[in-house]
């Protein structure tokens, strides 16, 4: 198991010493993270990396997952889509059922903690138990809040306001709220299986396993099979680019327990791709981090053509590997990429196709974009900056003040 000392060569001893100092001020405090799935998606990935490091620092941090049935996760998926601006039908009965499932979870959970750190909308109803359980409550939003559906936003706003603070990933997601708002962007772990250096032999073996020809250019997108990741738009952009330059396309990802639409999206993607032997649609199991790492490292260009995106960890992952990235100019992606310097930002299928063609035809420029991108991620979006921000956030709830902002 990795230890904090293993990161010294990447972030330096001073950064690790600062974390240890901050952690000492949280001695005796108990912190509970709650989300909706232990596997799949960026939240689970971040918590899986963070919790062991927090504990090594001496912070008493725990992670719990709420339970729900098919109806509950169907409701929360609609809620998720509506917060991204998608038109969804949610009845009063749906919203009441959402609260009821949260009530049931609260009855079964140990909520005797100093800080309850609630991640995303699924467990937000737990805050209604605050008068009975006490403690400080923080709500962490990992999704794109640029244009939420007004009705769903008003419903959630009444619950968000019961927290001490709301944490967002990008400045554009801030909303008019009577509580403190905090900006903390997500991060990647450079030494995780998904991001660590890999031997060339392993990368080659993964491409050979799936029959992908590394002698020809490879364009890939690594994401859950989700409409908001626009995999069908990726296929369309690839086909437009392929009229001008030879390439293959890899669409690889998995699903999540709290995303019931995933298999439908996967089916549509497979149907769209079935006539083209140069499109590889890979549905990967949860324990595929090394394969994902290899696919990114072995690709010529990495895409992230999201329609909405809270942050987009796959962008940071690819940039850390010094890969040229073409991504949509939405949400937190815009924090990671400076257009034409550390990557490419696009706003359409046509724009994505144009830049696929350009980067495949200009490998030196593509390489320069990747190197700039890696430096930007190293300076801003690695896990130890994230840990520092969280430690400062936890400490802030025991102090008074109007504004907390961590760059």
URCORVEN-V951359 format. One record per residue. RES is the residue in one small letter. PHI is phi in radians with two decimals (* if undefined). PSI is psi in degrees with one decimal (* if undefined). BURIAL is # if it has 9 or more other ideal C-beta (glycine too) atoms within 8 Angstrom, else .. Layout:
res;phi;psi;burial
RES;PHI;PSI;BURIAL
RES;PHI;PSI;BURIAL
This chain:
res;phi;psi;burial
x;*;137.7;.
x;-1.14;145.7;.
x;-2.11;162.6;.
x;-1.01;-36.6;#
x;-1.10;-20.5;.
x;-1.21;-14.4;.
x;-1.70;0.6;#
x;-1.00;-41.4;#
x;-1.15;-20.5;.
x;-1.62;-47.6;#
x;-1.90;-15.5;.
x;1.61;152.8;.
x;-1.16;-34.1;.
x;-1.08;-40.9;.
x;-1.12;-38.8;#
x;-1.24;-36.9;#
x;-1.10;-39.3;.
x;-1.09;-40.5;#
x;-1.08;-42.1;#
x;-1.10;-39.7;#
x;-1.12;-46.4;.
x;-1.09;-41.4;#
x;-1.09;-32.2;#
x;-1.08;-30.6;.
x;-1.29;-10.1;.
x;-1.79;9.6;#
x;-1.02;132.8;.
x;1.54;-6.2;.
x;-1.71;139.2;#
x;-1.90;130.1;#
x;-2.12;129.5;#
x;-2.05;121.0;#
x;-1.65;137.3;#
x;-2.34;127.4;#
x;-2.44;-163.5;#
x;-1.93;-4.3;#
x;-2.72;142.6;#
x;-1.57;-11.7;.
x;-2.42;135.1;.
x;1.63;129.3;#
x;1.61;162.0;#
x;-1.18;-34.2;#
x;-1.10;-49.7;#
x;-1.08;-38.6;#
x;-1.10;-45.8;#
x;-1.12;-46.6;#
x;-1.13;-36.6;#
x;-1.05;-33.8;.
x;-1.47;-35.6;#
x;-1.37;-41.2;#
x;-1.03;-45.6;#
x;-1.07;-36.6;#
x;-1.23;-40.6;#
x;-1.06;-42.4;#
x;-1.16;-38.2;#
x;-1.10;-32.2;.
x;-1.30;-6.5;#
x;1.66;10.1;#
x;-1.54;128.8;#
x;-1.41;84.4;#
x;-2.00;138.4;#
x;-2.29;158.4;#
x;-2.29;122.3;#
x;-2.09;152.4;#
x;-2.13;129.0;#
x;-1.32;154.1;#
x;-1.85;148.2;.
x;-2.75;161.2;#
x;-1.68;-175.2;.
x;-1.05;-40.2;.
x;-1.12;-42.4;.
x;-1.05;-47.5;#
x;-1.28;-25.4;#
x;-1.16;-41.2;#
x;-1.13;-46.0;#
x;-1.21;-28.9;#
x;-1.18;-42.5;#
x;-1.09;-39.6;#
x;-1.10;-43.8;#
x;-1.03;-47.5;#
x;-1.11;-41.2;#
x;-1.12;-36.3;#
x;-1.20;-21.5;#
x;-1.55;6.0;#
x;1.62;4.4;#
x;-1.42;138.6;.
x;-1.27;120.7;.
x;-2.38;150.2;#
x;-1.74;112.0;.
x;-2.16;117.2;#
x;-1.46;168.2;.
x;-1.06;-37.2;.
x;-1.11;-37.8;.
x;-1.07;-46.1;#
x;-1.17;-36.2;#
x;-1.19;-38.0;.
x;-1.14;-39.0;#
x;-0.98;-46.5;#
x;-1.17;-36.3;#
x;-1.13;-42.2;.
x;-1.11;-39.6;#
x;-1.09;-38.7;#
x;-1.10;-42.6;#
x;-1.09;-42.8;.
x;-1.10;-41.0;#
x;-1.08;-36.4;#
x;-1.18;-28.8;.
x;-1.65;-11.8;.
x;-1.68;151.4;#
x;-1.46;112.3;.
x;-1.96;23.9;#
x;-1.56;75.8;.
x;-2.32;158.8;#
x;-1.32;-35.3;.
x;-2.32;128.8;#
x;-1.89;117.7;#
x;-1.88;101.8;#
x;-1.66;125.4;#
x;-1.84;114.8;#
x;1.23;178.3;#
x;-1.22;-28.6;#
x;-0.94;-46.0;#
x;-1.71;14.9;#
x;-1.16;-24.3;#
x;-1.18;-14.5;#
x;-1.06;-25.5;#
x;-1.11;-18.7;#
x;-1.14;-15.9;#
x;-1.54;2.4;#
x;-0.98;-43.8;#
x;-1.02;-30.6;.
x;-1.48;-33.9;.
x;-1.81;-21.1;#
x;1.22;-158.1;.
x;1.43;176.7;#
x;-1.71;142.5;#
x;-2.15;129.2;#
x;-2.17;137.2;#
x;-1.93;125.5;#
x;-1.91;115.0;#
x;-1.73;118.9;#
x;-1.76;1.9;#
x;-1.90;168.7;#
x;-1.37;113.7;#
x;-1.83;23.4;#
x;-1.09;-42.2;#
x;-2.48;68.2;.
x;-1.28;151.5;#
x;-1.06;127.6;#
x;-1.01;-40.1;.
x;-1.19;-44.6;.
x;-1.17;-38.4;#
x;-1.07;-44.0;#
x;-1.10;-38.6;.
x;-1.09;-48.9;#
x;-1.23;-33.9;#
x;-1.00;-40.0;#
x;-1.07;-27.4;.
x;-1.53;-38.6;#
x;-1.02;-40.9;#
x;-1.13;-14.7;#
x;-1.42;-6.6;#
x;-1.57;166.3;#
x;-1.36;-30.9;.
x;-2.78;155.0;#
x;-2.01;134.2;#
x;-1.96;124.3;#
x;-2.06;160.1;#
x;-1.58;-19.8;#
x;-2.56;150.6;#
x;-1.01;-32.7;.
x;-1.16;-15.1;.
x;-1.55;-7.6;#
x;-1.06;143.9;.
x;-2.26;159.1;#
x;-1.14;109.5;.
x;-2.43;149.5;#
x;-1.45;-0.1;.
x;-1.91;167.4;#
x;-1.10;145.1;#
x;-2.10;135.9;#
x;-2.17;136.1;#
x;-1.74;113.4;#
x;-2.40;113.0;#
x;-1.41;149.6;#
x;-1.16;-173.9;#
x;-2.73;170.4;#
x;-2.10;157.0;#
x;-1.71;113.0;#
x;-1.17;-16.3;#
x;-1.85;6.9;#
x;-1.25;164.9;#
x;-1.02;-29.9;.
x;-1.34;-18.3;#
x;-2.20;-13.3;#
x;-1.23;161.0;#
x;-1.08;144.4;.
x;-2.20;146.1;#
x;-1.18;145.1;.
x;-1.00;-33.0;.
x;-1.09;-38.0;.
x;-1.22;-43.2;#
x;-1.01;-46.3;#
x;-1.07;-36.6;#
x;-1.19;-34.8;#
x;-1.19;-43.6;#
x;-1.13;-38.3;#
x;-1.14;-39.0;.
x;-0.99;-40.6;.
x;-1.70;5.0;#
x;1.27;26.4;.
x;-1.62;129.7;#
x;-1.52;109.1;.
x;-1.37;-4.6;.
x;-1.38;-11.1;.
x;-2.03;153.7;.
x;-1.03;141.8;#
x;-2.15;124.5;#
x;-1.87;132.0;#
x;-2.36;152.5;#
x;-2.26;125.9;#
x;-1.87;114.1;#
x;-2.87;159.2;#
x;-1.00;152.0;#
x;-1.41;95.6;#
x;-2.47;137.2;#
x;-0.96;-35.3;.
x;-1.27;-13.5;#
x;-1.52;-6.1;#
x;0.90;53.0;#
x;-1.12;-31.0;#
x;-1.19;-35.5;#
x;-1.16;-34.3;#
x;-1.09;-45.0;#
x;-1.08;-41.9;#
x;-1.08;-44.2;#
x;-1.12;-41.8;#
x;-1.03;-44.8;#
x;-1.14;-36.9;#
x;-1.15;-42.8;#
x;-1.16;-35.5;#
x;-1.20;-15.7;#
x;-1.15;-18.8;.
x;-2.06;-21.9;.
x;-2.60;139.2;#
x;-1.23;133.7;.
x;-2.88;165.2;#
x;-2.06;158.3;#
x;-2.16;131.8;#
x;-2.03;122.6;#
x;-1.99;109.7;#
x;-2.26;140.0;#
x;3.02;-174.3;#
x;-2.34;-151.1;#
x;-2.29;-174.2;#
x;-2.50;149.8;#
x;-1.00;-35.8;#
x;-1.60;16.2;#
x;-2.21;89.2;#
x;-1.30;-10.0;.
x;-1.47;-11.2;#
x;-0.98;-44.8;#
x;-1.20;-32.4;.
x;-1.15;-43.8;.
x;-1.10;-44.5;#
x;-1.01;-42.4;#
x;-1.08;-43.2;.
x;-1.15;-38.3;#
x;-1.14;-45.6;#
x;-1.07;-40.3;#
x;-1.11;-41.1;.
x;-1.18;-30.8;.
x;-1.65;-9.2;#
x;-1.12;-23.3;.
x;-1.54;-2.1;.
x;-2.08;111.3;.
x;-1.22;-9.8;.
x;-1.63;5.0;.
x;-1.86;125.0;#
x;-1.98;111.4;#
x;-1.79;112.1;#
x;-2.02;113.9;#
x;-1.66;109.0;.
x;-1.76;140.4;#
x;-1.22;166.0;.
x;-0.96;-36.7;.
x;-1.54;51.6;.
x;-2.06;23.7;#
x;-1.06;-39.5;#
x;-1.15;-38.3;#
x;-1.18;-41.2;#
x;-1.07;-44.1;#
x;-0.98;-47.8;#
x;-1.13;-40.2;#
x;-1.11;-41.3;#
x;-1.15;-46.6;#
x;-1.14;-32.3;#
x;-1.54;-5.7;#
x;-1.46;155.9;#
x;-1.45;-42.5;#
x;-2.41;140.4;#
x;-1.96;135.5;#
x;-1.90;155.0;#
x;-2.55;83.6;#
x;-1.61;58.5;#
x;-1.31;147.1;#
x;-1.46;-34.2;#
x;-2.45;150.7;#
x;-2.79;122.8;#
x;-1.11;-46.5;#
x;-2.52;-55.7;#
x;1.60;71.4;#
x;-1.06;-28.3;#
x;-1.15;-25.8;#
x;-1.16;-49.0;#
x;-1.06;-39.4;#
x;-1.06;-46.8;#
x;-1.19;-41.1;#
x;-1.12;-38.3;#
x;-1.03;-31.1;#
x;-1.49;8.2;#
x;1.08;33.1;#
x;-1.60;144.0;#
x;-1.22;127.4;#
x;-2.04;133.7;#
x;-1.97;120.1;#
x;-2.45;158.1;#
x;-1.23;143.6;#
x;-1.45;68.7;#
x;-2.35;151.4;#
x;0.84;-139.9;#
x;-1.26;-9.7;#
x;-1.05;-34.4;#
x;-1.20;-17.2;#
x;-1.34;-26.9;.
x;-1.58;-25.1;#
x;-2.14;125.6;#
x;-1.70;118.2;.
x;-0.95;129.0;.
x;1.20;8.5;.
x;-2.07;-57.3;.
x;-1.95;12.8;#
x;2.76;-171.3;#
x;-2.16;131.9;#
x;-1.86;133.7;#
x;-2.28;164.8;#
x;-2.28;10.2;.
x;-2.78;165.1;.
x;-1.08;-43.2;#
x;-1.10;-42.2;.
x;-1.12;-40.0;#
x;-1.08;-44.9;#
x;-1.08;-41.9;#
x;-1.03;-44.7;#
x;-1.34;-28.4;#
x;-1.02;-48.7;#
x;-1.05;-45.0;#
x;-1.10;-47.1;#
x;-1.23;-33.6;#
x;-1.22;-29.0;#
x;-1.51;-14.5;.
x;-2.23;72.0;.
x;-1.08;-31.3;.
x;-1.18;-43.4;.
x;-1.13;-42.5;#
x;-1.04;-42.2;#
x;-1.11;-40.4;#
x;-1.11;-40.7;.
x;-1.02;-44.8;#
x;-1.09;-41.5;#
x;-1.15;-41.9;#
x;-1.11;-39.0;#
x;-1.12;-41.3;#
x;-1.06;-42.5;#
x;-1.12;-38.7;#
x;-1.14;-41.8;#
x;-1.16;-42.4;#
x;-1.02;-38.9;#
x;-1.41;-19.0;.
x;-2.31;-26.6;#
x;-2.28;34.2;#
x;-1.70;162.0;#
x;-1.07;-27.0;#
x;-1.34;-28.4;#
x;-1.14;-40.0;#
x;-1.13;-44.8;#
x;-1.05;-43.6;#
x;-1.04;-45.0;#
x;-1.07;-42.0;#
x;-1.18;-41.2;#
x;-1.07;-43.4;#
x;-1.13;-38.2;#
x;-1.09;-47.2;#
x;-1.06;-42.2;#
x;-1.14;-32.4;#
x;-1.16;-25.8;#
x;-1.24;-15.6;#
x;-1.66;4.0;.
x;-2.05;172.5;.
x;-1.90;157.0;.
x;2.73;165.5;.
x;-1.70;-37.2;.
x;-2.26;135.0;.
x;-2.23;124.8;#
x;-2.45;120.0;.
x;-1.97;118.8;#
x;-1.23;*;.
